[in-house]
Amino acid sequence: MRNFALKFIDFFYPPFRKWMSPGTFRYIVSGGVTVSTGVIAYFIIYNFILNQQDIHFQGYLITAPVAALFIESFVTFCIGFILNKYLVFTQSNLKGRIQLFRYATVFCTNILLNYALLKILVEGFHFYPTIAKACITFWLALFSYFSQKHFSFRVRKNP
């Protein structure tokens, strides 16, 4: 399955050869799959699982959009980790549990940065929310790529 996925992705790589390495292209494709899956999962969770209804959990109100985001995050976390581990950063010689912990650290950092930056740009600087989200997504994608490459899935040099 892994070889088929790599061959499929690499089939589309030649036109992009001038601008990026195969690893970067694979990361972009994997990220696109993860984001697309997340959007679809969010839609299904929000509309069909939660039926757009807020949740009351142990005396707390969790709005349907936030609950859907929380549930969808588990889906995108799993898909993103698997794609990064087995398709993008295959040369990493770190143990899988270490990769998973580090990936989770970067993932949680991204969620917090996404939330904080969105609040700052929309409420503080009065950016239009969609434009703010697009800018944040671009910068966090760059942050994620370098974090995953040099931290979560780094190649440890043998002494």
C-alpha positions in Angstrom: 0.0 0.0 0.0 2.8 2.4 0.9 4.7 1.8 -2.4 1.4 2.3 -4.3 0.8 5.6 -2.5 4.4 6.8 -3.1 4.2 5.9 -6.8 0.9 7.7 -7.2 2.2 10.8 -5.5 5.5 10.8 -7.3 3.7 10.4 -10.7 2.5 14.0 -10.3 5.9 15.4 -9.1 7.8 16.1 -12.4 6.1 19.4 -13.2 7.2 20.7 -9.7 10.7 19.4 -9.9 12.1 22.9 -10.5 10.6 24.4 -7.4 10.8 21.7 -4.7 12.3 18.4 -3.6 10.3 15.2 -3.7 10.0 15.2 0.1 8.5 18.7 0.1 6.1 17.7 -2.6 5.0 14.6 -0.7 4.6 16.8 2.4 2.3 19.2 0.5 0.3 16.3 -0.9 0.0 14.6 2.5 -1.0 17.9 4.1 -3.6 18.5 1.4 -5.1 15.1 2.0 -5.1 15.7 5.8 -6.7 19.1 5.5 -9.3 17.8 3.0 -10.1 14.9 5.2 -10.4 17.2 8.1 -12.9 19.5 6.3 -15.0 16.6 5.2 -14.9 15.0 8.7 -15.8 18.4 10.3 -18.8 18.7 8.0 -20.0 15.2 8.7 -19.4 15.4 12.5 -21.1 18.9 12.8 -24.1 18.2 10.6 -24.8 14.5 10.9 -23.3 13.3 14.2 -23.9 16.3 16.4 -26.9 17.5 14.3 -25.6 21.1 14.9 -26.6 20.7 18.6 -24.4 21.9 21.4 -23.2 19.4 24.0 -23.7 19.7 27.8 -20.8 17.8 29.4 -20.5 17.6 33.2 -22.2 21.0 33.6 -20.3 22.7 30.8 -21.6 23.8 27.5 -19.5 22.9 24.5 -20.8 24.5 21.3 -21.4 22.3 18.3 -18.7 24.0 16.2 -16.1 23.6 18.9 -17.1 20.0 19.6 -16.9 19.2 16.0 -13.4 20.8 15.8 -12.3 18.8 18.8 -13.5 15.5 17.4 -12.2 16.3 13.9 -8.8 17.0 15.4 -8.5 13.4 16.5 -9.1 12.3 12.9 -6.6 14.7 11.4 -4.0 13.9 14.0 -4.1 10.2 13.2 -4.2 10.7 9.4 -1.5 13.3 9.5 0.9 11.2 11.6 0.5 8.1 9.5 1.1 10.0 6.2 4.1 11.9 7.6 5.6 8.8 9.2 5.1 6.4 6.2 5.1 8.6 3.2 7.1 11.8 3.9 9.7 11.4 6.6 10.6 7.8 5.9 14.3 8.2 6.7 13.8 9.1 10.3 15.4 6.6 12.6 13.7 7.8 15.8 11.5 5.2 17.6 7.8 5.4 16.6 6.7 6.4 20.1 9.1 9.3 20.2 7.9 10.4 16.7 4.3 10.2 18.0 5.0 12.2 21.1 6.9 14.9 19.1 4.2 15.0 16.4 1.6 15.4 19.1 3.6 18.3 20.6 3.8 20.1 17.3 0.1 19.4 16.6 -1.0 20.8 19.9 1.3 23.8 19.5 -0.3 24.4 16.1 -3.8 24.3 17.5 -2.9 26.8 20.2 -1.1 29.1 17.8 -4.0 28.8 15.4 -6.5 29.8 18.1 -4.3 32.7 19.5 -3.4 34.1 16.1 -7.0 34.0 14.9 -8.1 35.9 18.0 -5.3 38.5 17.6 -5.9 39.0 13.9 -9.7 39.1 13.9 -10.5 40.7 17.3 -7.3 42.8 17.7 -6.4 43.9 14.2 -9.9 43.5 12.7 -8.8 41.3 9.8 -11.6 39.5 7.8 -11.8 36.0 9.4 -11.3 34.0 6.2 -8.2 36.1 5.2 -6.8 35.7 8.7 -7.4 32.0 8.6 -5.7 31.6 5.2 -2.6 33.6 6.3 -2.4 31.6 9.6 -2.7 28.3 7.7 0.1 29.3 5.4 2.5 30.2 8.2 1.6 27.3 10.4 2.1 24.9 7.4 5.6 26.2 7.0 6.2 26.0 10.8 4.8 22.4 10.8 7.0 21.3 7.9 10.2 22.5 9.5 9.1 21.2 13.0 8.3 17.8 11.6 11.4 17.6 9.5 13.9 18.7 12.2 12.1 17.6 15.4 9.4 15.0 15.1 10.9 12.9 12.3 14.5 14.0 12.3 17.3 11.7 11.3 19.6 11.1 14.2 23.2 11.1 13.2 25.2 8.2 14.5 28.4 9.1 16.4 
